[in-house]
Amino acid sequence: TLLGAWAMGLAFGFGWTPCAGPALAAILFVASGMGDPWRGGLLLLVYGLAMTLPFVVAAFFARPFLGWLGRHRRMVARVEKAMGVMLILFAVLIATDSVSRIAGLMLDSFDWSATTL
């Protein structure tokens, strides 16, 4: 419904503001220093499209995806449980500062992945 869409947009706005705010502030700062209002406006247009286009595309696939979810409810429950376990595991890794050690180990083991072309 229209009210549901408004409420969903409001929830996303509250949730995304801490994430998108600093990026938008940086882009506004760069755009204001470009000297050419058209180039700054183009930069803001690209940012706006990059932020909204994934949601518009997702909206086109929402109905088929909900139908798929209904047909595979048993599998979805297993996936949700597995993702919960992975989130808990990752939280433990963050709390014990193991993520940076794992990243360092990976960079040492796969040093070719840290080079630029």
N, C-alpha and C positions, 0 to 999 in steps of 0.2 A: 504494500500500500504506500501511498504518498507519505503518510506519517511514519511508517516503518523505515522508508528510505531516508527521511530526515533524521530519525533517531540513529540509524546506522552511520550516516555521515557525521553526525555529532560525536558519536563514540570514536570513529576513526580520527576525527579532528583532535579530540582530547588525547588520544593515544599517540598520534604521530607528531604532534607539535614539538615535544622534546627532541625527537629525532630529526625532523625536517627543519626546525627552526634555525639551528646553527648553520646548516648547509645553505639555507635561504639567505641568512645574514651574510655569509661569505660571498654568495653570488651577487647579492645586492651591492656589497662593498666593491667587488670587482667591476660590476656593471656601471656603478657611479663613477669609477675612476677611468673608464675607457675614453672619455672625451667625446665620443660619438654616441648620441642617444639611440640611434638605430642599431648599432652593434650591441649596446647594453640591452636594448629591448629584445633583440634576437636571442641573446644569451638567456634572458628570463623566459622567453617563449619556449626554448628548448628545454629548460628546467621544468617548466610547467607541463609540457607534453610528456616528458620522461616520468614525471610524478603521477600523472593521471591516466596515461594510456594503458598501463597494465590493469588498472581497475576497470576501465571501459571494456577491454578485451575479456577480462574475467566475468563481467556482467553478461556478455553474450553466451558464455559457456556455463552459467550458473544452473539453468534449468536441466540441461543434459547431465551435468555433474551430480545434481541432487537425485536424479533418476538412477544413476549408476550407484550412488551411495545406498539408495533404498534396496537395490538388488544384491548388494554385497555387504550388508550390514554385519554379518558375522566376521568377515575378514577385516572390516574397518575397526571393529572392537579390538581385534588382536594387534592391529597396527597402532592404535591409540595406546595400548598397554606397552608395546615395545618402545614407542616414542617417549612415554613417561619414564621408563627405565633409563633410556638414553639421556634424557634431561637431568635426571638425578645423578647419573654417572658424570655428566659434564659439569654439573654444579660442584660435585666433589673434586673433580680435577681443577676447577677454578679456585675453590677454597684452599686447596693444598698447593697452589701455584705450580701444578704439574703441567699445565698447558704450555707455558713458556719453555719448560724443559723438554717436552715432547716436540715442540716446534724446533728447538735447537738441535735435537737429535735428528729430526727429519732433514733439516738443512745440512747437517754434517753428512748424513747418509746419502742424500740426493742433492749434492752440491750443484749439479747441472740445472736444477729447477730454480735456483736463485740468480741465474745469470740473465742478462738482457740480450736481446738480439741486436 
